[in-house]
Amino acid sequence: MSGTARTPRRAAGPAAALLLALAVLAPACTAGTGTVEGEPGASGVRDPYFPKLGNGGYDVTHYGLTLDVDPDAQTLRGTAVITARATQDLSSFNLDLAGLTVDSATVEGRPAAVNRAGNELTLRTDAKVEDRLHKGETFRTVVHYSGSPKTITDPDESEEGWLPTDDGSLALGEPTGSMAWYPGNHHPGDKASYDLEVTVPKGLTAVSNGVPAGRPVTAGDRTTYRWHTAEPMASYLATLAVGRFETKTSTMAGGITVFTAVDPESAKASAATVARVPEVVKWEAEHFGPYPFSATGAIVDRKGDAGYALETQNRPFFPGPPSIGLLVHEMAHQWFGDSVTPATWRDMWLNEGLATYAEWLWEEEKADTPAQESFDEAYEDEDNWAFPPADPPSAADISAQPVYGRGAMVIHKIREAVADDEEFFALLAGWTKAHRHGNASTADFTAYVEKKTGKDLSDLWKDWLYGKDRPDADG
């Protein structure tokens, strides 16, 4: 995330899916005692900053979303088909959904009772004992829902969820917004593949993640667009932009689909930077390892309540013509954040520090500005010393400046410790390979760096990653 982005999310530098809370009866057979009731899936995964986000007891493998959107009324009707694997014997389980009305739900084809408490949905079936869910089983939940999707205000007062635009709407998800437009397990720790079918008024375009799954189909005054995301995606990175766009499709080296969608009023001012998407992806692949997805691109919309750029998977969103630095930042997130996704929201600096350092590297190689100069500038900025990047004080701070600027300083200090750029870039590429399409924590990262470098970097972590005071710049 960044950019024009959420202040103080680096003004120069610098999304999703909602799930229902389900409940299914699932006693497990016990020898000699008949049956034993399963346990309810947890209604949250105890994230340090958003403890009620996500749900326990199951792991989603695929979302199939069918949406009919009315941009004038800012309403939608949706069907979510959620394929998941039970990670325990379940008596019930939850989905996250904000605001929208659940019209009906089924689990494995059987009607499910739906109870609601705020953003938590709990589903339960009256299945026979022998049909109930057991640990390791794959099951399918279908939720039909409708209503007016809501805009969600974050703890840092930025807005996400469902955002009206001048000619349509925009869905952004970081960190909690995805539950505004579809039910799901909305924590970064549960990634899944996606298929999205969206019907909108004729003349408008619906753009999402992944690759187009066939040509748009128009029937009467409505047009349907289909999108397929094969690689796992965290729900906060899912997006949907509805409006008037100029779209372009091409293929770059490696067979990667490049799809861009730009609001006509921003097309001229955006053209030069957007045309550099393949160049930036190629350059970053040389530094961070192979590009992790089958598609790339950009979405540029001139109007929305967001006011920030976001690293929505495959094609980042920009709220107007992006600068080259902002493009480099959001594209770097395709490696750092989208493919290697934080284990919890406390690990955000792994996203933002590395993406900010990508900007410093670009400036070093393309504009003859050594990364050391960018480090020195960040070091002198008092805002970078408000708190340690690996320990934001609250949910309102997970995208504050120390996560960006001081996070990048940590990476620069690692580079100094390695003292060889070939080894340093091999270290970064090895990290993205080791956790490709997975999740990782700060502890995973520090252990990885020490193992690969063979160095005891405990002082570096203590001073630069976790320390409250500003260390000596040469330390």
N, C-alpha and C positions, 0 to 999 in steps of 0.2 A: 504494500500500500504506500501511497505517498502523494506528494506532489503539490500540485495545485491543491493537492491533497489536503487531508485533514490536518490542520495546524494543531500542534507543531510538528506534524509528520513531514518534515523536510520540505519546505516550500519549493525548494529547487529539485528535490528528488522524487522520490515520490515526493462470495464475494461472495439464491442459494437455497439450499434446499431445506424445507421444513418437513418434519415427520411427525406422525401421530403417536400418542402413547397407547400402546396395545396391551391387552391382557388376555392371556389364554390359559385355561385350566390345563395342568400338566402333571398329574401324579405319576410317580415312577414306581414300577413294580419292584417289590422287595421280597426275596425268597422267604417263604413261611409266614409272611405277614400281610399278604394281599397287596394293597397299594398304599403309597405315601404321597401326600400332596407335594407338588413342586413349590418353589419359592417365587414370590413376585419379582419381576425384574426391577432393578433400582430406578427411581425416577430422576436420577442425575448421576453423573460420574465423578462428582466432587472435584471439579476443576478448581484450582486455587482462586480464580477470580469469578467464574460463572458456575457455581456448584450444581445448579439445576439444569444446566445444558447437558444434552446427551442422555442416554438411558442405558441401563445395564441389562444383562441377560441374553443379549443377541448381538449379532454382527451383520449389518446390511451388506449385501454383495451387489445389489442392482436396484436402481430406481427407474421405473417407467412412468413418466408423467405425461398426461394428456390434458391440455388446457385450452379453454375457449375464453379469449380476452376481449372485453369491451373497453377500449381506451377512453371513450367519451364519458362513460359512467364510472370508469375506474373500478370495474368488477371483473371477476373471473369465475368460471366453473371448472373444476378440476377432478381428475381421477389419478390417484397415486397407486401404482402397483409396486409393492416393496417386497423384494426377495431377500430373505435373511436366514442366518444359521443360528440356532439356539446355542448359547454357550453355557446353559444350565437347564435343569428341569424347570419349566416355567408354569406358574399358576396364573400369571398375568404379566403384561409388559406395557411400556409407555412409548409414546411418540411426542415430539415437541411440535406444537402448532400455535400460532398467535393469531387471535382475532377471527379467523374464518370459521364458518359453520360446517360441522361434519353432518352430512345428510344420511350416510349409511356406511357400514364397514363390514368386511368379511375376513375371516382367517381360514385359509385352506378351504375356501368355498362355503364356509358355514357362517351365518350371521353372528356378528360380535356386538355385545353391549358396549357402549362407549360412555365412560364417565369423564368429566372434565373438571380440572382445578387449575384455573389460570391458563398457562401455556402447556400444561401437562394433560395429555389424553391417555386414559387407561382403557384397554380393550380386553374383553373376556368373552369366551364362547361357552356354550353349554355342551361341548363335545363329550362323547362317551370316553370313558377312561382309556380304552385301547387306542383312541385316536388323538389323545392329547400330546402336547409337545414335550420332547425329551432332548436332553443335551446332545448336540451334534446333528440334530435333524434340520433340514432346510425346509422353510415354510414360506408361504406367500400371503401377504395381506393386501387387500384392496380397500382403499378409502375414497369415497366420493365426497367432495366438499365444494363450498361456494361462498361468495360474499365479496366484500370490499377489502382487498389486502391493505394492511396498515403500514405506515411509516414508523420505524422504531428509532427512538432516540437512545444513543449509546451513553454509557457513563461519562464519556468525554464530550458529550453534547453534540457530536456529529450524528448524521442521520443515515439510515440504511433501510433495508427491507424493501418495500414497494414505493418507488418514488415517481410521481407524475412528471412528465416532461411536456414540452410545448406541443408535441404531436403524438404522444403515446405514453409509454411508461418504461421504467427501468427497475430491475431487481438486482440489488447488491447485498452481500451477506456478511461482511466481516465486522464484528465477530458473531452477531446473533441474528442477522437479518433474514437468513434463509427460511426461518420458520414462519415468516410473514406470507409466503406464497406456496409452500408445500409442506406436508407433514414428514417428519423423519427423525433420524438420530443425529441431532445437530451439534456434534462436537467434532473437532478436527481428528480425534482418534479413530473415527469410523469412516473410512473412505469406501467408495463404491463406484461402479460404472453407471452410466446414465443413458437413457433414451428419452427424448423430449419431442412431443408433437404439439404444436401451437397453432391455433386458428385465430386469425385476426381479420379486421375489415380489409377488403380488397384495396390495394394501393399502398398498404403498409407492409413492412417487413418485420419478421420476428427473427432475431439473431441470438444464438446461445453458444454454448461451448462445443468443442469437438468438430466434427465434419458434417456437412449436409448429407442427410440420408435420403437421396433422391431429389427430384425437382419439386418446387412448390406446386401445389394443386389448388386450382380455383374452382369453386362451385358457387354459382350465383354471385353474391356480393361478399363472399368470404374466401380467404386463402389460407391454406394449411402448410406450415413449414415443419420439417423433421430434422432433428439433430442427434448425432450419436457420439458419445464420449466413451471410448473403449478403456482407456487407462483409468485407474482409481482416482477419484476426486473427492476431496473434503467438501462438505456441503457449503461452507462459507465461500468457496471459490466458484460455485454455480452462479450463472447470470442469465438474464433474459432482457433483451432490449427490443421494444416495439416502437416503431416510428417510420419515418421516411429516411432512407439511407441510400447512398451510392455504394454499391458493393462491387468488389473485385475478387476474383479467385485465380490463383496460379499455383504452380508447384516449384519448390526450390530443391536444391540438392538433397538427396536422401529420400526423395518422394514425399516430403513434408508439404501438406496442403497449407497454402497461405490464403486466408480469407479476411478481408477487411470490410468494415461497414462504417461509413462516415456520413454524418448529417450534411446535406447539401450546402448549408450555410457555412460549414467549417471546411468544406472540401478543398478549396483553394489554399487556405492557410495551413492545412494539414498535409497536403500532398507530398512535399519534400521529405518530411520526417517519416510519414507512414510508409513511403516507398523504401525506406531504409530498414524495414523490419527484417528481411532476409539477411542483410549485412550484419545487423546487430546479433541475430541468432547465431550466425556462423562464427562471429568473433567470440561470443560468449561460450560457444561449444568448444572452441580452441582452448579456453581457459578453465572451464568448469566441467568438461566431459560432454559426451554426446547429448544432443537435445532429447529430452525425455518423452516427448509426445509426438503424435502423428499429425498434429495441426498447430498452426500459429496464426498470428494476425493482430488485429486491433479493432476496437469499437470506439468511435469518437462521436459523442453526442453534445450538442451545443448547450443544452439546457437540462437541468435537473437539480434537485435539492442537495445532491451529494457534495459537489464542490471539491471533490478529491479524485485522484486516480486510484485504481484498484487492480491487483494482479489476477483478475478472474482467469481461470485456467484456459490455456490455449490462446486466448486473445484478450489482453488487458483492456480495461475500460478507461477512457480519458474524457473529462468533462469539457473538452475543447481542444484545439490544436496543441499537441504535446511538443515539448522541447526534446532534443535528442537525449539530454541527460535523463529526463523523465522516462523516455522510452527504454533506455538502457536499464534503468532501475527496475521498471515493471517487468521487463523481459528476463532480468536476472532472477526474479521471483519464480519463474517457471522451473528453475532448478531448486532455489532456496525458498521453500514455502509451499509450492504447488506439488512438485515431485517429492522432495524431502519436507514433509509437513510437521510442524511442531507437535510434540506429544501433548502439551497443555498450552494454555495461553500465556503461561509464565515464560515460555521458550521463544517468545516473539522476536527477541534480539537475533536469533539465528536466521530469521527471515530478513529483518530490516538491516541489521548490521552488515550482512553479506551483500545484500542488494545495494546498500550505500557504498560499500567498498568497490563494487563493480563500477559505480560511477567514477570513483577515484582512479581506478585502473584505466577506464576509457579516457579520462582527461590526461592521464599520464602518457598513454600511447598515441592518442589522437590530437592532443592539444599541447603537448610538451609541458604539462603541469605535473611535476612529480607527485606521487601519492604522499610523500613526506610533507609537501606544502599543504595538501588537503588535511592531513593529520594535524599539522601545526595550527591551522585555522580552527579545526574542531576543538583542539585542546584549549584554545584561548576563549572559546565560547562558553560563558558561564552556564548557559542552559543545559549543556551536556553533563553537568556535574550535580544535577538535582537529586539523582539516585543511581544506584548501580544498574547496569542494563539487564542483568540476570535476575533482578529482584525488584520489579516495579512495586511501589507502595500499595496500589489499588488497581481495580479494573479500569479506572479513568486514565491510568498512566501507561497502559501496555503499548500505546502508539505514540508516546511522548518522545521528545527529542533525544534523551539519553539512549533509548532503544536503538535509534538510528546512528547518531553521531558517535557516541561512546562505544556502541556495538561495533562500528567500523574501526574504531581505534584498537579494539581487541584484536581484530583480524590483522591489522597492520603490525601489531606487536608480535603476533605469531609469525608473520612474514620475516620480521627482523630476527626472531629466534631461530628460524630455519636457515636464514642467511644464504639461501640459494633459490632463485626464482623458479628454476626448473623443478626443484623439489617442492616448492610452495604450491605451484599450480597442480602438480601431481597429487599433493595432499588434498586440495579442493576437489579435484576430479574423483579421487578415491572416496571422498565423503559422499558425493552425490551418487556414486555407484553402489556403495555399501548400503545406502538407505533409499534407493530408487523406488518410488511409488509407495513409500512407507512413512513411518513417523519416527521422530527422534527427539531426544531431550538434550538439555544443556550438559547433563552428566554424560550422555552418550558422546557428545562432541568433544568434551575435554579429555575423556578416556581415549577416544580415537586419535586425537592429535598427539597425545603423549606416547601412545603405542607406536604410531607411525614414525614419529620423529626420534623416539628413543630418549626423549628429554624429560626431566622433571620440571614442569612448568607451573608448579604450585604457587610460586610467587607472582607469576603473571596473572593467574586466575584470581588470586587474593587481592591484588592491587587494582587491576583493570576491569575485571568482570564482576567482582563482588564488593570491592572496597567502597566505602562511603566518601573517603577523602580523595582529593586529586593527587595522584602520585607524581613524582618527578618525571618530566617528559622523557628523560633519557633512561628511566628505570625499567 
